[in-house]
């Protein structure tokens, strides 16, 4: 029975290590997805800022043009 118990223990330890490896891989994938989502939000915010600056510059140019006409 000692050999059978050793085999059971080895199989259990191997199963545990495989489970841990799968859990680690799942965590890494989740972290990468979170990272990509955050990067996307940053890019969107930067684009919003650039659009706001462009709108501001357009309004300033329009107002200066109107002032020159007066």
Protein Blocks (a to p, Z undefined) as FASTA:
>chain_A
ZZmmmmmmmmmmmmmmmmmmmmmmmmmmmmmmmmmmmmmmmmmmmmmmmmmmmmmmmmmm
mmmmmmmmZZ
